[in-house]
C-alpha cells in the first residue's frame, strides 16, 4: 500500500474523530423486497432489482405498513418519527466513539433529502441529546447523494476558521418512504430496487483542539475540498415534489456525466496538491449503483479492490443517499491504513455535481 508525504499545509487541518451509522431494525433480503413490491411495480421490477448489486436493505417501517401509507402526509409523519430515533442513535454513537460530550459540539451540519421537518431534525434533537443552547446549526436540504461528502467538506471549511471547535455532521435518509406506488417509470423502478434507509454521523475537531488531546485516534485529517457543478445537467437527478411527495428524477446519463467529467476533475484536484491517483490508497466513494461504480473505476483506472468498501455498502445496505459515503468512511476508519496514507472521498448528486475531499492518515 502506497503512502505519501503531502506538501499540503497541515497545521490548521481539521481531523475526523469518529463516524457512526445506524439502521432501522427492519432488515429484508432483496428477494423479500421483490416479493413485497412486485404487486405495484410490475414484473419488470424483478429484473432491475436483481441487477442492482443489492443483497439486503433496511426499511423505516415493516413492509406490511407501507400499504397503509395514504400519501405524502402519512409518509412524512413516519419519516419524522423514525428519523429522530435513528439520528439520535447515530449522533450519540459517534460522540461516544470520539469521547466527546454533546455539550462540547459547537456546530451541527444536518442533511436529508427524503423528508421535510420544520423545526429541522437537529433542532428537535438538541435538548434530547444535550447540545448547548448556543449550538450553531446549518441544515442542508436538496444535496441528495452528494451531501455526505459535502457535509464533511463544509465541516472542514468551518473548522479551518475555528480550529478550537468541534463540528458534527448528521445525515438521515429514509428512502423507502418516498416510493411512488403509482409510478411505473424506469426511474422509479431503479430507485425502488436500489435505495435503502439509515442515518450517519461524523464528528470532526479543529486542529488546535485535536492537538490538545492525546487520544491516539486513527481518523484522517481533512486536507482540502473541491465542489463541482456540471453544465446543463439539472435533469439528470433529483426530485419532482408535489401532492404525492417525492417523485424520483433519475436519468441514465448519471454514468455518462461521471465518465465525461470525474476523471479529469479528480486528477486536477490531486495535482493541485502534488498528487496523482496512484498516490491514493483509500477511495471513499459513494455507491451510486453498479454502473456508476464501474464508471468511477474506469475513469480513474483503479485497482480491482479499490472500491471494495463501496461495493460492500451497496450490497449490504443499498444506496443510502447522503448516508452511503459515510458508511464507506466508517468502514475505512474501522480498518485504517498506515500513517501517511492518502485518501479521497468522492460523491455525486443532484445538479448534477460532485464533491471531492482529500484525506490523510
Secondary structure, DSSP 8 states (H G I E B T S, - for coil): -------S--TT-EEEEEEEEE--SEEEEHHHHHHHHHHHH-THHHHHHHTSS-SEEEESS-GGGGGG--SHHHHHHHHHHHHHHHHHHHHHHHHHHHT--GGG--EEEEEESS---SS-HHHHHHHHHT--TT-EEEEEES-GGGHHHHHHHHHHHHHHH-TT-EEEEEEEEEGGGG--TT---HHHHHHHHHB-EEEEEEEEE-HHHHHH--------EEEEEEEEE-TT-TTSEEEEEETTEEEEEE-THHHHHHHHHHHHHHHHHHHTTT--GGGEEEEEE----HHHHHHHHHHHT--TTTTHHHHHHHHHH-B-GGGHHHHHHHHHHHT---TT-EEEEEEEETTTEEEEEEEE-
